[in-house]
């Protein structure tokens, strides 16, 4: 499975999930490391955008492609039909679910529906997983996009 991560150039090489551990996220509470990725570059861009505080947060970013082994024992898929209806508004609920999965060190990654584009998936990677070393991190590249879009969205 190929996944994509957009992050600030200063943090794109982090393989420990430090930012998520320090600040928490939709699928992890503070104190639990993970790496947020998406199944498409475009979804990674939208996810990065909704968390950006300013245009500057979107200008110095890089894209990293990662390969997760296609092993059903390493990847857990959250079935969105089993999530409670208000999961997008209840971060404590999604963090609790994510915590349960992150605590299972046999799971390298889990897929979740995107709150931004519910028909697409984000993939959360667990750097504490026993087989984390099987994830291949490819060299990051500078990310560029048409900043007219970002100028309109972030004005």
Order of alpha helices (4+ residues) and beta strands (2+ residues): beta-alpha-beta-alpha-alpha-beta-beta-alpha-beta-beta-beta-beta-alpha
